[in-house]
Structure formats: structure tokens, C-alpha cells
Amino acid sequence: MFARFEKIREWFDRYAGAFDLSVPMIQMKYKHSHDVMSVGKTLAHALEWPPGDVEVGVSACLLHDTGRFSQYRDFGTYYDGASVDHGERGFEVLSADFPDDAADAEAREVLLQAVRWHNKKNLPELAPEAMPFCRLVRDADKLDVFYLVQRRMDEGTVGELLPGHIINAPLSETLLREVEEHWSGTYKNASSLLDFTLIQLTWALDINFAPSLQMLEDSGMLTRMRSLFPKEPRVQALLDRLFTCIADHKRALMTIFESGRRLPA
């Protein structure tokens, strides 16, 4: 399996460049794609993947949001629930336009599957050769969104990322109950920055590789995000349980990583 990363990057930059990159939200997705690529490269090297797998993984990370450009052009939003599933849109674009000489048949299929499934709540049972790359993309994407939201909070522009949210509103009772019961939350129940932050914290339980979770912890973002929440006993009890689960998840991932296996069980 092989992918020609430089040719893939040329294709992606040409494809994205056909959209109006002067539009801030489109420019943001273009930068995000390259940032996820950089995070994915760091993770693939930390996982000690062979060079050929690194090329495929980095390519998948760069391509993961291909569907976002036409989504925003056609609907003026990145909210899948009010437009199209951007993973499916990216899959359609790549199925039609991806250059045949940029990857062999096996790598092409892996790239298509990584793009198609990167945004789904749960991964389906995919071919074993595709799973590491799908999981790499999901981790790199989550990590960069963590970084992006924190940067926007520092700049005072986080509201631009969350249209329809009342930034300073309290936690949603519906979302709080959902996380208490299921350890995950859905965007339809989120209406404030705190709601989105709580959903983000649950993402740590969906991290696939030990180096990914280590990078997230080293950044200090989890601790910083926790500090945003009110000191109400119910909320703090939930956060205590959530952070205990994150610590348990990290120990499990470290066991996998230290054993030399590439995937969680």
C-alpha cells in the first residue's frame, strides 16, 4: 500500500483553492486541514509507523474535511444536521475526482474510508487495514479542534465557531443528563460554550492512541476546560467521574501502546 503525499497535497490545495479562501470560515477549514495533517504526522511518528503508513496517514488527515468546502458554499454552515454529512460529501468528492496516480488501489480505498467515517459518532466494522488510519484521523481531528477552540477563546472569537449558541448561557439540563447517562453528548442538546466544552471533554474517552491522549494532557487543556465549569456539586461530581474514566482510559491505551499493538482491542 502506498500513497504519493506530495501529489495528494497538490491535488488538495488545487481543489480547496477553487473556493473563495478569502471567506474567513473557508480559510479556517483550509488551515484546519493542514493543521490536522501536522498533528497526524506527529502521532504517526510517535506510534513508530513505517514510512509508507505515515504517508497514507498524513494524506488521510489532510483530506479528512474535503467535504467541508462545498458544504459551506452550498449551505452557509458547517452544521451537518442542517445541511449534509460532510464525511459523506467528502467521500463523494474523492470518489469522483481523486487522481488515480496519487495512490494504489488499497491506499485509495483506505483514504476514502477515513474521510467517510472520520466524523461519525462510532466507527463501523471496517477492513483491518483501514482501521489504524481512520482512528489516526479521528484523533488528529479532535486534537486540533481542542487547540482551535482554545485559541478562539483566548482571542475572544469563539462565538464565530458556535453559531446559534448563547456563549455565556448555563449548562443545558438535557445535555447534562445525557452525559451523566451515556458519557457522551449530542450537539442538538448543546446551546452554550459550556455545553460544547462538556461534549469536548467526553471526546477524551474516544481517543484511540496513547500518544494522542498524552498530547492532550500535556497541553493542559483538559484542566483548563474543567476550570470553566461552575462549582455546583452535581456538575463537579460528574467531572470527577469523567476525569476518573479518562485516567482509566489512558492506562488502557498505554498498555496497548507498550505492547506494540497498533489498535485498541
NORTA-V916763 format. One record per pair of residues at least 12 apart in sequence whose C-alpha atoms are under 8 Angstrom apart, sorted by the first residue. I is the first residue (numbers start at 1). J is the second residue. D is the distance in whole Angstrom. If there is no record, write none. Layout:
BEGIN
I J D
I J D
END
This chain:
BEGIN
1 52 7
1 53 8
1 103 8
1 104 6
1 105 8
1 106 6
1 107 5
2 52 6
2 53 8
2 55 7
2 56 7
2 103 6
2 104 6
2 106 8
2 107 6
3 52 7
3 55 6
3 56 5
3 59 8
3 102 6
3 103 4
3 104 7
3 107 6
3 108 8
4 55 7
4 102 5
4 103 6
5 55 6
5 56 7
5 58 8
5 59 6
5 102 8
7 102 6
8 59 7
8 99 8
8 102 6
9 59 7
9 62 8
11 98 8
11 99 8
12 62 8
12 63 7
12 66 8
16 30 7
16 66 8
16 69 7
19 69 7
19 73 8
26 69 7
26 72 7
29 65 8
29 68 7
29 69 8
32 144 7
33 61 7
33 62 5
33 63 7
33 64 7
33 65 7
34 62 6
35 144 7
36 61 6
36 62 7
36 137 8
36 140 5
36 141 6
36 143 8
36 144 6
37 58 5
37 59 7
37 60 8
37 61 5
37 62 5
37 140 8
38 58 8
39 140 5
39 143 8
39 144 7
40 57 7
40 58 6
40 61 6
40 136 7
40 137 7
40 139 8
40 140 5
41 54 7
41 57 7
41 58 6
43 136 8
43 140 8
43 211 7
43 212 7
44 57 7
44 58 8
44 136 8
46 211 7
47 211 7
47 257 8
47 262 8
56 107 7
56 111 7
56 133 8
57 133 5
57 136 7
57 137 7
59 111 8
60 111 5
60 114 6
60 115 7
60 133 7
60 137 7
61 136 8
61 137 5
61 140 7
61 141 8
63 111 8
63 115 7
64 87 8
64 90 7
64 114 7
64 115 5
64 116 8
64 118 7
64 137 7
65 86 7
65 87 7
65 90 7
65 115 7
66 86 8
66 89 8
66 90 5
66 93 7
66 94 8
66 115 8
67 86 5
67 87 6
67 88 7
67 89 5
67 90 4
67 91 7
67 93 7
68 86 6
68 89 8
68 90 7
71 83 7
71 84 7
71 86 7
71 89 8
86 119 8
87 115 6
87 116 4
87 117 6
87 118 7
87 119 6
87 120 8
88 115 8
88 116 5
88 117 8
89 116 8
90 115 6
90 116 7
91 112 6
91 113 8
91 115 6
91 116 5
94 112 7
95 112 7
110 129 7
110 130 5
110 133 7
110 134 8
113 130 7
113 134 7
114 130 7
114 133 6
114 134 4
114 137 7
115 134 8
117 134 7
118 134 6
118 135 8
118 137 6
118 138 5
119 138 7
131 263 8
132 262 7
132 263 6
135 208 6
136 208 8
136 209 8
138 207 8
139 207 6
139 208 7
139 209 8
139 212 6
140 212 8
142 203 7
143 212 8
143 216 7
146 200 8
146 221 8
149 161 8
150 221 8
162 193 8
164 191 7
165 190 8
165 191 5
165 192 5
165 193 7
166 191 6
166 192 5
166 193 7
167 191 8
167 192 5
167 193 5
167 194 8
168 192 6
168 193 7
168 194 8
169 191 8
169 192 5
169 193 7
169 194 8
170 192 7
170 194 7
170 195 8
171 192 7
171 194 6
171 195 5
172 189 7
172 190 7
172 191 7
172 192 8
172 195 6
174 189 6
175 189 5
175 190 6
175 195 7
180 238 7
183 202 6
183 242 8
184 199 6
184 202 6
184 203 8
185 198 8
185 199 5
185 202 8
186 199 7
194 228 7
194 229 7
197 225 7
201 222 7
201 225 8
202 242 7
204 246 6
205 245 7
205 246 6
205 249 7
208 253 7
208 263 7
208 264 7
209 253 6
209 257 7
209 263 8
209 264 8
210 250 6
210 253 5
210 254 5
210 257 6
213 250 7
226 239 8
END
